[in-house]
Amino acid sequence: MAVIGLGYVGLPLGVAFAEAGYTVIGVDVDPAKVQAINDGRSFISDVSSESLASLVERGSLSATSDFSRLTECDAVSICVPTPLRKTGDPDISYIVTVTEELHKHVHPGMVLVLESTTYPGTTNELVLPRLETDTGLRAGESFFLAFSPERVDPGRKDWTTKTTPKVIGGVTPECVDVAMAYYGPAIETLVPVSSTDAAEMVKLLENTFRAVNIGLANEVLLMCDKLGLDVWEVIDAAATKPFGFMRFVPGPGLGGHCIPIDPLYLSWRLKSLNYSARFIELASDINSNMPRYWAQKVQDVLNDERKAVKGSKVLVLGVAYKKDVSDVRESPSLDIIRLLQAKGADVRYHDPYVSEIEHEGFEMASVLDLEPALLESDCVVIATDHSSYDWDMVQRLAPLVVDTRRAIKN
């Protein structure tokens, strides 16, 4: 079997299949990833190099950039990126490219499962017609097509690719049955749904739920700021209610591969049906403006100390989008840095997981020695609350702290 796309979803999935007894061919257009995998070197935090090397050595897992190897496979999982364009429209060009490759190599008995997050209708309206055109094959009869949304949360140890329940929807009932038989040996719990559209919607609901509720928590922070209240005291007290309340917390904004992006796929799809997804758009507006709020907070605390933000030395702690990972995709920390630089601040950052960054025209390397960087700064912004940070030391050495994560509890 094959996994196309060897990133944060594809590589752990390929490892799970290999550990279940499949012979896995990983396909990726990035030669560096292909070489690393074939050398037994993992570039994904959720996959250890030791386990990867063991699978490679015994021939259970290999990688290639040659799509013609798909002719050797009876099952394929597609895990390619689906980013947003600058205009906010879905970029499904990777899915289109892979579908064209699959069109060349699809054969009777093959099962194909799309895992890339996308809008409801993609599998049925885009992938299915192309695979059936000029091939003489029909889904549910001569080949099998399904959608199964990825549910990866990088850095988690309690829920893995194997133990996280997996939703599967097929274009026909036969497609669901075959896809479940394919995933069954590698995944503990499978959840069938009635269609690929339903499975695609499941993924968008999951992440829209989080985005909207985080947006609410962020707006509560803004309201408490206006009212002179401690938002964390309010949230902690509300969370003592044993029913009817679910704890969400504010922060610097949304980051990562899913929550800032996936709801906009749904919003975009609904616009084509003349419907405005108002909750999604409002939450997105609130969340996307949080970096601006925190940059203004830095300016305010410096002003309280009779210092201008222009020329002040600001140290940002953490540029990864969440704690204890190296992923900077959509990280609000990068926007905070950019906004502070626009105000004239001398900005540096420290992150034990991210040695250097490049974002919208600026490049920066992490400071190597944290203690003197804290002492030399006029203000420290806690943007990512990595577990390895000594918060007592930060509080002791930093002259001013703007804490977006409540890392310093008092």
Beta strands, then each sheet from edge to edge (+ up, - down):
strand 1: 2-4
strand 2: 24-27
strand 3: 61-64
strand 4: 75-78
strand 5: 111-114
strand 6: 144-147
strand 7: 166-170
strand 8: 190-193
strand 9: 313-317
strand 10: 346-350
strand 11: 356-359
strand 12: 362-365
strand 13: 379-382
strand 14: 401-403
sheet 1: 3+ 2+ 1+ 4+ 5+ 6+ 7- 8-
sheet 2: 10+ 9+ 13+ 14+
sheet 3: 11+ 12-
end
